[in-house]
Amino acid sequence: MTAEGETQEIVRIGLIGSDIQRSKSPARHETEGRALGLDDRHSRFDTLRAPHGAMALPDHLEGKGFAGIDVTHPCKQFSFRT
């Protein structure tokens, strides 16, 4: 929380994935952030529409002042070993 008269810094976070226009993750994360006193804003970036290509998105977003990124389908893979 901020003291009266202070402005809280907005924390910009990107969600990177494919076909994510209807993802509910940004709204969920922002709701949780508000409950913790944070002002975080999550923006979706579809890899299929990335003007600089999907691999360039993390560096591009960092250059635009984003504090971090969430990576989702199909950009992350899980490997299970037995």
N, CA, C and O atoms as a CHARMM CRD file, in Angstrom:
* protein
*
  328
    1    1 MET  N      0.83400  -1.18500   0.00000 PROA 1      0.00000
    2    1 MET  CA     0.00000   0.00000   0.00000 PROA 1      0.00000
    3    1 MET  C      0.87700   1.24500   0.00000 PROA 1      0.00000
    4    1 MET  O      2.01100   1.21700   0.47800 PROA 1      0.00000
    5    2 THR  N      0.35300   2.31200  -0.52800 PROA 2      0.00000
    6    2 THR  CA     1.10400   3.55100  -0.55600 PROA 2      0.00000
    7    2 THR  C      0.51800   4.52500   0.44000 PROA 2      0.00000
    8    2 THR  O     -0.66100   4.45000   0.78600 PROA 2      0.00000
    9    3 ALA  N      1.35300   5.43700   0.89700 PROA 3      0.00000
   10    3 ALA  CA     0.88400   6.47000   1.81500 PROA 3      0.00000
   11    3 ALA  C      0.02600   7.46200   1.03900 PROA 3      0.00000
   12    3 ALA  O      0.12000   7.56100  -0.18500 PROA 3      0.00000
   13    4 GLU  N     -0.79700   8.18200   1.75600 PROA 4      0.00000
   14    4 GLU  CA    -1.68300   9.14200   1.11600 PROA 4      0.00000
   15    4 GLU  C     -0.86500  10.15100   0.31700 PROA 4      0.00000
   16    4 GLU  O      0.13000  10.68300   0.81000 PROA 4      0.00000
   17    5 GLY  N     -1.28500  10.40700  -0.90300 PROA 5      0.00000
   18    5 GLY  CA    -0.60900  11.35400  -1.76200 PROA 5      0.00000
   19    5 GLY  C      0.46600  10.74100  -2.64500 PROA 5      0.00000
   20    5 GLY  O      0.91900  11.38100  -3.59400 PROA 5      0.00000
   21    6 GLU  N      0.88300   9.50900  -2.35100 PROA 6      0.00000
   22    6 GLU  CA     1.88100   8.84200  -3.18000 PROA 6      0.00000
   23    6 GLU  C      1.18400   8.10100  -4.31200 PROA 6      0.00000
   24    6 GLU  O      0.04600   7.65400  -4.17100 PROA 6      0.00000
   25    7 THR  N      1.87000   7.98000  -5.41500 PROA 7      0.00000
   26    7 THR  CA     1.33500   7.18500  -6.51300 PROA 7      0.00000
   27    7 THR  C      2.05600   5.85700  -6.55500 PROA 7      0.00000
   28    7 THR  O      3.26600   5.78200  -6.34300 PROA 7      0.00000
   29    8 GLN  N      1.30500   4.81900  -6.82800 PROA 8      0.00000
   30    8 GLN  CA     1.87500   3.47500  -6.87400 PROA 8      0.00000
   31    8 GLN  C      2.37600   3.19100  -8.28200 PROA 8      0.00000
   32    8 GLN  O      1.71900   3.52800  -9.26700 PROA 8      0.00000
   33    9 GLU  N      3.53400   2.57400  -8.36500 PROA 9      0.00000
   34    9 GLU  CA     4.10300   2.21800  -9.65500 PROA 9      0.00000
   35    9 GLU  C      3.28700   1.09500 -10.28500 PROA 9      0.00000
   36    9 GLU  O      2.95200   0.10600  -9.63300 PROA 9      0.00000
   37   10 ILE  N      2.97900   1.27000 -11.55500 PROA 10     0.00000
   38   10 ILE  CA     2.28600   0.22300 -12.30600 PROA 10     0.00000
   39   10 ILE  C      3.33600  -0.77200 -12.79100 PROA 10     0.00000
   40   10 ILE  O      4.33300  -0.39000 -13.40300 PROA 10     0.00000
   41   11 VAL  N      3.09900  -2.04000 -12.51300 PROA 11     0.00000
   42   11 VAL  CA     4.00000  -3.10200 -12.94100 PROA 11     0.00000
   43   11 VAL  C      3.37600  -3.75900 -14.16900 PROA 11     0.00000
   44   11 VAL  O      2.29800  -4.34800 -14.09400 PROA 11     0.00000
   45   12 ARG  N      4.06700  -3.64800 -15.29300 PROA 12     0.00000
   46   12 ARG  CA     3.56900  -4.20400 -16.55700 PROA 12     0.00000
   47   12 ARG  C      4.12800  -5.60300 -16.77200 PROA 12     0.00000
   48   12 ARG  O      5.33600  -5.82300 -16.68200 PROA 12     0.00000
   49   13 ILE  N      3.23200  -6.54700 -17.05700 PROA 13     0.00000
   50   13 ILE  CA     3.61300  -7.94000 -17.26400 PROA 13     0.00000
   51   13 ILE  C      2.95300  -8.43400 -18.54500 PROA 13     0.00000
   52   13 ILE  O      1.78100  -8.14900 -18.79100 PROA 13     0.00000
   53   14 GLY  N      3.69000  -9.16500 -19.35000 PROA 14     0.00000
   54   14 GLY  CA     3.15800  -9.68600 -20.59900 PROA 14     0.00000
   55   14 GLY  C      2.81600 -11.15700 -20.49000 PROA 14     0.00000
   56   14 GLY  O      3.47900 -11.90800 -19.77500 PROA 14     0.00000
   57   15 LEU  N      1.78000 -11.56500 -21.20200 PROA 15     0.00000
   58   15 LEU  CA     1.42200 -12.97800 -21.33800 PROA 15     0.00000
   59   15 LEU  C      1.69800 -13.35000 -22.78400 PROA 15     0.00000
   60   15 LEU  O      1.09400 -12.79500 -23.70200 PROA 15     0.00000
   61   16 ILE  N      2.61200 -14.29100 -22.98300 PROA 16     0.00000
   62   16 ILE  CA     3.01500 -14.70800 -24.32100 PROA 16     0.00000
   63   16 ILE  C      2.49500 -16.10800 -24.58600 PROA 16     0.00000
   64   16 ILE  O      2.68600 -17.01700 -23.77900 PROA 16     0.00000
   65   17 GLY  N      1.83500 -16.27400 -25.72400 PROA 17     0.00000
   66   17 GLY  CA     1.33400 -17.58200 -26.11400 PROA 17     0.00000
   67   17 GLY  C      0.63800 -17.49300 -27.46000 PROA 17     0.00000
   68   17 GLY  O      0.71300 -16.46800 -28.13800 PROA 17     0.00000
   69   18 SER  N     -0.02100 -18.54000 -27.83800 PROA 18     0.00000
   70   18 SER  CA    -0.73200 -18.59700 -29.11000 PROA 18     0.00000
   71   18 SER  C     -2.22200 -18.77800 -28.85800 PROA 18     0.00000
   72   18 SER  O     -2.63500 -19.60000 -28.04000 PROA 18     0.00000
   73   19 ASP  N     -3.01700 -17.99300 -29.57500 PROA 19     0.00000
   74   19 ASP  CA    -4.48300 -18.06000 -29.45900 PROA 19     0.00000
   75   19 ASP  C     -4.91800 -17.81400 -28.00600 PROA 19     0.00000
   76   19 ASP  O     -5.63900 -18.62500 -27.42500 PROA 19     0.00000
   77   20 ILE  N     -4.47700 -16.69800 -27.43100 PROA 20     0.00000
   78   20 ILE  CA    -4.70300 -16.40800 -26.01100 PROA 20     0.00000
   79   20 ILE  C     -5.65400 -15.23700 -25.77300 PROA 20     0.00000
   80   20 ILE  O     -5.74900 -14.73600 -24.65200 PROA 20     0.00000
   81   21 GLN  N     -6.35500 -14.79900 -26.81200 PROA 21     0.00000
   82   21 GLN  CA    -7.22800 -13.64500 -26.67600 PROA 21     0.00000
   83   21 GLN  C     -8.26800 -13.80700 -25.57500 PROA 21     0.00000
   84   21 GLN  O     -8.66100 -12.82400 -24.94800 PROA 21     0.00000
   85   22 ARG  N     -8.71100 -15.02100 -25.33400 PROA 22     0.00000
   86   22 ARG  CA    -9.75100 -15.25000 -24.32100 PROA 22     0.00000
   87   22 ARG  C     -9.20100 -15.75400 -22.99000 PROA 22     0.00000
   88   22 ARG  O     -9.96400 -16.17100 -22.11800 PROA 22     0.00000
   89   23 SER  N     -7.89600 -15.71800 -22.83500 PROA 23     0.00000
   90   23 SER  CA    -7.28100 -16.19600 -21.59400 PROA 23     0.00000
   91   23 SER  C     -7.79000 -15.39500 -20.39600 PROA 23     0.00000
   92   23 SER  O     -7.88600 -14.16900 -20.44800 PROA 23     0.00000
   93   24 LYS  N     -8.10600 -16.09600 -19.33800 PROA 24     0.00000
   94   24 LYS  CA    -8.57400 -15.45700 -18.10400 PROA 24     0.00000
   95   24 LYS  C     -7.43000 -15.16500 -17.14000 PROA 24     0.00000
   96   24 LYS  O     -7.63600 -14.54000 -16.09900 PROA 24     0.00000
   97   25 SER  N     -6.22900 -15.61300 -17.48200 PROA 25     0.00000
   98   25 SER  CA    -5.07500 -15.42900 -16.59600 PROA 25     0.00000
   99   25 SER  C     -4.79300 -13.96600 -16.25800 PROA 25     0.00000
  100   25 SER  O     -4.57100 -13.65800 -15.08700 PROA 25     0.00000
  101   26 PRO  N     -4.79200 -13.05000 -17.23300 PROA 26     0.00000
  102   26 PRO  CA    -4.50200 -11.65700 -16.86900 PROA 26     0.00000
  103   26 PRO  C     -5.45500 -11.10300 -15.81000 PROA 26     0.00000
  104   26 PRO  O     -5.01000 -10.45900 -14.86000 PROA 26     0.00000
  105   27 ALA  N     -6.73000 -11.33900 -15.95700 PROA 27     0.00000
  106   27 ALA  CA    -7.70000 -10.83000 -14.98100 PROA 27     0.00000
  107   27 ALA  C     -7.49300 -11.46900 -13.61300 PROA 27     0.00000
  108   27 ALA  O     -7.59200 -10.79400 -12.58800 PROA 27     0.00000
  109   28 ARG  N     -7.20600 -12.76400 -13.59400 PROA 28     0.00000
  110   28 ARG  CA    -6.95300 -13.45600 -12.31500 PROA 28     0.00000
  111   28 ARG  C     -5.72400 -12.88900 -11.61200 PROA 28     0.00000
  112   28 ARG  O     -5.75300 -12.62500 -10.41000 PROA 28     0.00000
  113   29 HSD  N     -4.64700 -12.70500 -12.36700 PROA 29     0.00000
  114   29 HSD  CA    -3.42100 -12.17700 -11.77500 PROA 29     0.00000
  115   29 HSD  C     -3.62100 -10.74500 -11.26800 PROA 29     0.00000
  116   29 HSD  O     -3.12600 -10.39500 -10.19700 PROA 29     0.00000
  117   30 GLU  N     -4.33300  -9.93100 -12.01800 PROA 30     0.00000
  118   30 GLU  CA    -4.57700  -8.55700 -11.58300 PROA 30     0.00000
  119   30 GLU  C     -5.43800  -8.51900 -10.32700 PROA 30     0.00000
  120   30 GLU  O     -5.19900  -7.69300  -9.44600 PROA 30     0.00000
  121   31 THR  N     -6.42600  -9.38700 -10.22800 PROA 31     0.00000
  122   31 THR  CA    -7.27000  -9.46100  -9.03400 PROA 31     0.00000
  123   31 THR  C     -6.43600  -9.84900  -7.82300 PROA 31     0.00000
  124   31 THR  O     -6.56300  -9.24400  -6.75900 PROA 31     0.00000
  125   32 GLU  N     -5.58800 -10.85300  -7.98100 PROA 32     0.00000
  126   32 GLU  CA    -4.71000 -11.27300  -6.88000 PROA 32     0.00000
  127   32 GLU  C     -3.73800 -10.16000  -6.51000 PROA 32     0.00000
  128   32 GLU  O     -3.46600  -9.93100  -5.33100 PROA 32     0.00000
  129   33 GLY  N     -3.21700  -9.47400  -7.51400 PROA 33     0.00000
  130   33 GLY  CA    -2.29400  -8.37100  -7.25300 PROA 33     0.00000
  131   33 GLY  C     -2.94900  -7.26500  -6.44100 PROA 33     0.00000
  132   33 GLY  O     -2.35600  -6.75100  -5.49300 PROA 33     0.00000
  133   34 ARG  N     -4.17300  -6.89800  -6.81200 PROA 34     0.00000
  134   34 ARG  CA    -4.89800  -5.86000  -6.06500 PROA 34     0.00000
  135   34 ARG  C     -5.11300  -6.27900  -4.62300 PROA 34     0.00000
  136   34 ARG  O     -5.01800  -5.45300  -3.71500 PROA 34     0.00000
  137   35 ALA  N     -5.40300  -7.56100  -4.40200 PROA 35     0.00000
  138   35 ALA  CA    -5.60900  -8.06200  -3.03700 PROA 35     0.00000
  139   35 ALA  C     -4.33000  -7.93500  -2.20900 PROA 35     0.00000
  140   35 ALA  O     -4.37800  -7.83200  -0.98300 PROA 35     0.00000
  141   36 LEU  N     -3.18900  -7.94300  -2.89400 PROA 36     0.00000
  142   36 LEU  CA    -1.89700  -7.80500  -2.21500 PROA 36     0.00000
  143   36 LEU  C     -1.38500  -6.36500  -2.21800 PROA 36     0.00000
  144   36 LEU  O     -0.27900  -6.09000  -1.75200 PROA 36     0.00000
  145   37 GLY  N     -2.19700  -5.45400  -2.74600 PROA 37     0.00000
  146   37 GLY  CA    -1.80300  -4.04900  -2.77700 PROA 37     0.00000
  147   37 GLY  C     -0.91600  -3.68400  -3.94800 PROA 37     0.00000
  148   37 GLY  O     -0.23400  -2.66000  -3.90800 PROA 37     0.00000
  149   38 LEU  N     -0.91100  -4.50100  -4.99400 PROA 38     0.00000
  150   38 LEU  CA    -0.08300  -4.24100  -6.16900 PROA 38     0.00000
  151   38 LEU  C     -0.92800  -3.68500  -7.30700 PROA 38     0.00000
  152   38 LEU  O     -2.12300  -3.96600  -7.40300 PROA 38     0.00000
  153   39 ASP  N     -0.30600  -2.90800  -8.15300 PROA 39     0.00000
  154   39 ASP  CA    -0.96900  -2.40500  -9.35300 PROA 39     0.00000
  155   39 ASP  C     -0.25500  -2.99900 -10.55200 PROA 39     0.00000
  156   39 ASP  O      0.58600  -2.35000 -11.17500 PROA 39     0.00000
  157   40 ASP  N     -0.60000  -4.25200 -10.87300 PROA 40     0.00000
  158   40 ASP  CA     0.02600  -4.90700 -12.01300 PROA 40     0.00000
  159   40 ASP  C     -0.95800  -4.98100 -13.16400 PROA 40     0.00000
  160   40 ASP  O     -2.15100  -5.22300 -12.98000 PROA 40     0.00000
  161   41 ARG  N     -0.42800  -4.76900 -14.34500 PROA 41     0.00000
  162   41 ARG  CA    -1.23400  -4.79300 -15.56800 PROA 41     0.00000
  163   41 ARG  C     -0.67700  -5.85900 -16.49400 PROA 41     0.00000
  164   41 ARG  O      0.50200  -5.84000 -16.84800 PROA 41     0.00000
  165   42 HSD  N     -1.53200  -6.78000 -16.87700 PROA 42     0.00000
  166   42 HSD  CA    -1.12500  -7.88900 -17.73400 PROA 42     0.00000
  167   42 HSD  C     -1.67200  -7.66600 -19.14300 PROA 42     0.00000
  168   42 HSD  O     -2.86200  -7.40700 -19.32400 PROA 42     0.00000
  169   43 SER  N     -0.80100  -7.76800 -20.12500 PROA 43     0.00000
  170   43 SER  CA    -1.17800  -7.60200 -21.52800 PROA 43     0.00000
  171   43 SER  C     -0.87000  -8.88900 -22.28300 PROA 43     0.00000
  172   43 SER  O      0.14400  -9.54100 -22.03600 PROA 43     0.00000
  173   44 ARG  N     -1.75600  -9.24200 -23.20300 PROA 44     0.00000
  174   44 ARG  CA    -1.58600 -10.46800 -23.98900 PROA 44     0.00000
  175   44 ARG  C     -0.79500 -10.16100 -25.26300 PROA 44     0.00000
  176   44 ARG  O     -1.00100  -9.13300 -25.90800 PROA 44     0.00000
  177   45 PHE  N      0.11900 -11.08400 -25.60800 PROA 45     0.00000
  178   45 PHE  CA     0.89100 -10.97600 -26.83400 PROA 45     0.00000
  179   45 PHE  C      0.86500 -12.32400 -27.52800 PROA 45     0.00000
  180   45 PHE  O      1.50700 -13.27600 -27.08600 PROA 45     0.00000
  181   46 ASP  N      0.11800 -12.39700 -28.61800 PROA 46     0.00000
  182   46 ASP  CA    -0.04000 -13.63700 -29.36700 PROA 46     0.00000
  183   46 ASP  C      1.17800 -13.83600 -30.26000 PROA 46     0.00000
  184   46 ASP  O      1.52200 -12.96000 -31.05400 PROA 46     0.00000
  185   47 THR  N      1.82000 -14.97800 -30.13000 PROA 47     0.00000
  186   47 THR  CA     3.02800 -15.24900 -30.90900 PROA 47     0.00000
  187   47 THR  C      2.74900 -15.26200 -32.40600 PROA 47     0.00000
  188   47 THR  O      3.64200 -14.97600 -33.20300 PROA 47     0.00000
  189   48 LEU  N      1.52900 -15.58700 -32.79300 PROA 48     0.00000
  190   48 LEU  CA     1.19100 -15.62600 -34.21200 PROA 48     0.00000
  191   48 LEU  C      1.08300 -14.22800 -34.81000 PROA 48     0.00000
  192   48 LEU  O      1.11500 -14.07000 -36.03000 PROA 48     0.00000
  193   49 ARG  N      0.95600 -13.22200 -33.96500 PROA 49     0.00000
  194   49 ARG  CA     0.80500 -11.83700 -34.43900 PROA 49     0.00000
  195   49 ARG  C      1.98800 -10.95100 -34.06700 PROA 49     0.00000
  196   49 ARG  O      1.93800  -9.73500 -34.24600 PROA 49     0.00000
  197   50 ALA  N      3.04900 -11.55800 -33.55100 PROA 50     0.00000
  198   50 ALA  CA     4.21100 -10.78800 -33.10000 PROA 50     0.00000
  199   50 ALA  C      4.94200 -10.19900 -34.31100 PROA 50     0.00000
  200   50 ALA  O      5.41200 -10.94800 -35.16700 PROA 50     0.00000
  201   51 PRO  N      5.04200  -8.86100 -34.39200 PROA 51     0.00000
  202   51 PRO  CA     5.67200  -8.25400 -35.56400 PROA 51     0.00000
  203   51 PRO  C      7.16300  -8.57800 -35.69300 PROA 51     0.00000
  204   51 PRO  O      7.69900  -8.56700 -36.80100 PROA 51     0.00000
  205   52 HSD  N      7.82800  -8.86100 -34.59200 PROA 52     0.00000
  206   52 HSD  CA     9.26200  -9.14800 -34.62300 PROA 52     0.00000
  207   52 HSD  C      9.54600 -10.63400 -34.47400 PROA 52     0.00000
  208   52 HSD  O     10.70500 -11.03700 -34.38100 PROA 52     0.00000
  209   53 GLY  N      8.50900 -11.44900 -34.45100 PROA 53     0.00000
  210   53 GLY  CA     8.66200 -12.88300 -34.26900 PROA 53     0.00000
  211   53 GLY  C      8.57900 -13.27400 -32.80100 PROA 53     0.00000
  212   53 GLY  O      8.90200 -12.47900 -31.91800 PROA 53     0.00000
  213   54 ALA  N      8.15300 -14.47800 -32.55200 PROA 54     0.00000
  214   54 ALA  CA     7.92700 -14.96000 -31.19000 PROA 54     0.00000
  215   54 ALA  C      9.19900 -14.95400 -30.35300 PROA 54     0.00000
  216   54 ALA  O      9.14900 -14.62400 -29.16800 PROA 54     0.00000
  217   55 MET  N     10.32300 -15.30900 -30.93400 PROA 55     0.00000
  218   55 MET  CA    11.56500 -15.38800 -30.16600 PROA 55     0.00000
  219   55 MET  C     12.05800 -14.01500 -29.72400 PROA 55     0.00000
  220   55 MET  O     12.80800 -13.91000 -28.75300 PROA 55     0.00000
  221   56 ALA  N     11.64900 -12.97500 -30.41900 PROA 56     0.00000
  222   56 ALA  CA    12.08600 -11.61700 -30.07600 PROA 56     0.00000
  223   56 ALA  C     11.18000 -10.95900 -29.03400 PROA 56     0.00000
  224   56 ALA  O     11.52600  -9.90800 -28.49400 PROA 56     0.00000
  225   57 LEU  N     10.03200 -11.56200 -28.74600 PROA 57     0.00000
  226   57 LEU  CA     9.07300 -10.93500 -27.82400 PROA 57     0.00000
  227   57 LEU  C      9.64000 -10.62200 -26.44500 PROA 57     0.00000
  228   57 LEU  O      9.43600  -9.50600 -25.96800 PROA 57     0.00000
  229   58 PRO  N     10.34000 -11.53600 -25.77200 PROA 58     0.00000
  230   58 PRO  CA    10.84600 -11.19100 -24.42900 PROA 58     0.00000
  231   58 PRO  C     11.74300  -9.95300 -24.42500 PROA 58     0.00000
  232   58 PRO  O     11.57100  -9.06800 -23.58600 PROA 58     0.00000
  233   59 ASP  N     12.68900  -9.88400 -25.34400 PROA 59     0.00000
  234   59 ASP  CA    13.57100  -8.71700 -25.40400 PROA 59     0.00000
  235   59 ASP  C     12.80100  -7.45900 -25.78200 PROA 59     0.00000
  236   59 ASP  O     13.05900  -6.38100 -25.24600 PROA 59     0.00000
  237   60 HSD  N     11.86200  -7.59600 -26.70000 PROA 60     0.00000
  238   60 HSD  CA    11.03800  -6.45600 -27.12200 PROA 60     0.00000
  239   60 HSD  C     10.24100  -5.89600 -25.93700 PROA 60     0.00000
  240   60 HSD  O     10.19300  -4.68200 -25.73900 PROA 60     0.00000
  241   61 LEU  N      9.62300  -6.77500 -25.15900 PROA 61     0.00000
  242   61 LEU  CA     8.81600  -6.33700 -24.01900 PROA 61     0.00000
  243   61 LEU  C      9.68700  -5.74200 -22.92200 PROA 61     0.00000
  244   61 LEU  O      9.29200  -4.76800 -22.28100 PROA 61     0.00000
  245   62 GLU  N     10.86200  -6.31100 -22.69700 PROA 62     0.00000
  246   62 GLU  CA    11.77000  -5.72900 -21.71500 PROA 62     0.00000
  247   62 GLU  C     12.15100  -4.30900 -22.12300 PROA 62     0.00000
  248   62 GLU  O     12.21200  -3.41100 -21.28400 PROA 62     0.00000
  249   63 GLY  N     12.40600  -4.11400 -23.40900 PROA 63     0.00000
  250   63 GLY  CA    12.73400  -2.78800 -23.90600 PROA 63     0.00000
  251   63 GLY  C     11.59600  -1.79300 -23.78400 PROA 63     0.00000
  252   63 GLY  O     11.82300  -0.58400 -23.75800 PROA 63     0.00000
  253   64 LYS  N     10.37600  -2.29600 -23.70900 PROA 64     0.00000
  254   64 LYS  CA     9.19400  -1.44300 -23.55700 PROA 64     0.00000
  255   64 LYS  C      8.82400  -1.21900 -22.09200 PROA 64     0.00000
  256   64 LYS  O      7.80000  -0.60400 -21.79600 PROA 64     0.00000
  257   65 GLY  N      9.66000  -1.71800 -21.17300 PROA 65     0.00000
  258   65 GLY  CA     9.42900  -1.45800 -19.75600 PROA 65     0.00000
  259   65 GLY  C      8.63100  -2.50900 -19.01400 PROA 65     0.00000
  260   65 GLY  O      8.20900  -2.27100 -17.88200 PROA 65     0.00000
  261   66 PHE  N      8.41300  -3.66600 -19.62000 PROA 66     0.00000
  262   66 PHE  CA     7.69700  -4.72900 -18.93100 PROA 66     0.00000
  263   66 PHE  C      8.60300  -5.33900 -17.87100 PROA 66     0.00000
  264   66 PHE  O      9.78800  -5.56700 -18.11300 PROA 66     0.00000
  265   67 ALA  N      8.04300  -5.60000 -16.70100 PROA 67     0.00000
  266   67 ALA  CA     8.81400  -6.14600 -15.58000 PROA 67     0.00000
  267   67 ALA  C      9.03000  -7.64600 -15.72000 PROA 67     0.00000
  268   67 ALA  O      9.97900  -8.19100 -15.15800 PROA 67     0.00000
  269   68 GLY  N      8.15600  -8.31700 -16.46500 PROA 68     0.00000
  270   68 GLY  CA     8.27500  -9.75500 -16.61900 PROA 68     0.00000
  271   68 GLY  C      7.26200 -10.28000 -17.60900 PROA 68     0.00000
  272   68 GLY  O      6.45000  -9.52800 -18.14800 PROA 68     0.00000
  273   69 ILE  N      7.31700 -11.58300 -17.84400 PROA 69     0.00000
  274   69 ILE  CA     6.38500 -12.22400 -18.76500 PROA 69     0.00000
  275   69 ILE  C      5.91500 -13.55100 -18.17900 PROA 69     0.00000
  276   69 ILE  O      6.63400 -14.22000 -17.43700 PROA 69     0.00000
  277   70 ASP  N      4.69300 -13.90500 -18.53400 PROA 70     0.00000
  278   70 ASP  CA     4.16600 -15.24200 -18.28000 PROA 70     0.00000
  279   70 ASP  C      4.15600 -15.93500 -19.63500 PROA 70     0.00000
  280   70 ASP  O      3.75800 -15.33700 -20.63500 PROA 70     0.00000
  281   71 VAL  N      4.58300 -17.16900 -19.67700 PROA 71     0.00000
  282   71 VAL  CA     4.64100 -17.91500 -20.92400 PROA 71     0.00000
  283   71 VAL  C      3.64600 -19.05100 -20.84200 PROA 71     0.00000
  284   71 VAL  O      3.61000 -19.78400 -19.85400 PROA 71     0.00000
  285   72 THR  N      2.83200 -19.20000 -21.88500 PROA 72     0.00000
  286   72 THR  CA     1.81100 -20.24000 -21.88800 PROA 72     0.00000
  287   72 THR  C      1.84200 -20.99200 -23.22100 PROA 72     0.00000
  288   72 THR  O      2.75200 -20.81100 -24.03000 PROA 72     0.00000
  289   73 HSD  N      0.86300 -21.81100 -23.42500 PROA 73     0.00000
  290   73 HSD  CA     0.75200 -22.69700 -24.59200 PROA 73     0.00000
  291   73 HSD  C      0.90200 -21.92700 -25.89800 PROA 73     0.00000
  292   73 HSD  O      0.36400 -20.82600 -26.00900 PROA 73     0.00000
  293   74 PRO  N      1.58400 -22.43900 -26.85200 PROA 74     0.00000
  294   74 PRO  CA     2.38400 -23.65200 -26.92100 PROA 74     0.00000
  295   74 PRO  C      3.87100 -23.38700 -26.68000 PROA 74     0.00000
  296   74 PRO  O      4.72200 -24.18400 -27.07600 PROA 74     0.00000
  297   75 CYS  N      4.17000 -22.29100 -26.04300 PROA 75     0.00000
  298   75 CYS  CA     5.57300 -21.86100 -25.89500 PROA 75     0.00000
  299   75 CYS  C      6.31600 -22.57200 -24.78300 PROA 75     0.00000
  300   75 CYS  O      7.54200 -22.48800 -24.71700 PROA 75     0.00000
  301   76 LYS  N      5.62500 -23.25600 -23.92500 PROA 76     0.00000
  302   76 LYS  CA     6.32200 -24.00300 -22.87900 PROA 76     0.00000
  303   76 LYS  C      5.99900 -25.48000 -23.02400 PROA 76     0.00000
  304   76 LYS  O      4.92400 -25.85600 -23.49100 PROA 76     0.00000
  305   77 GLN  N      6.91700 -26.28300 -22.62900 PROA 77     0.00000
  306   77 GLN  CA     6.73500 -27.72100 -22.72500 PROA 77     0.00000
  307   77 GLN  C      7.09900 -28.35800 -21.39800 PROA 77     0.00000
  308   77 GLN  O      7.97700 -27.87900 -20.68000 PROA 77     0.00000
  309   78 PHE  N      6.42000 -29.43000 -21.08900 PROA 78     0.00000
  310   78 PHE  CA     6.72500 -30.18900 -19.88800 PROA 78     0.00000
  311   78 PHE  C      7.31300 -31.52600 -20.28400 PROA 78     0.00000
  312   78 PHE  O      6.92000 -32.12500 -21.28500 PROA 78     0.00000
  313   79 SER  N      8.24100 -31.97600 -19.50000 PROA 79     0.00000
  314   79 SER  CA     8.84200 -33.27800 -19.73400 PROA 79     0.00000
  315   79 SER  C      8.72000 -34.08700 -18.45200 PROA 79     0.00000
  316   79 SER  O      9.25700 -33.69400 -17.41700 PROA 79     0.00000
  317   80 PHE  N      8.02700 -35.19900 -18.51100 PROA 80     0.00000
  318   80 PHE  CA     7.85100 -36.03900 -17.34300 PROA 80     0.00000
  319   80 PHE  C      8.71100 -37.29000 -17.50100 PROA 80     0.00000
  320   80 PHE  O      8.68000 -37.96500 -18.53000 PROA 80     0.00000
  321   81 ARG  N      9.46800 -37.57400 -16.46600 PROA 81     0.00000
  322   81 ARG  CA    10.31800 -38.76800 -16.49700 PROA 81     0.00000
  323   81 ARG  C      9.82600 -39.73100 -15.43100 PROA 81     0.00000
  324   81 ARG  O      9.43200 -39.32100 -14.33900 PROA 81     0.00000
  325   82 THR  N      9.85300 -41.00000 -15.75600 PROA 82     0.00000
  326   82 THR  CA     9.41600 -42.00400 -14.78900 PROA 82     0.00000
  327   82 THR  C     10.57800 -42.70700 -14.16100 PROA 82     0.00000
  328   82 THR  O     10.38700 -43.58600 -13.32000 PROA 82     0.00000
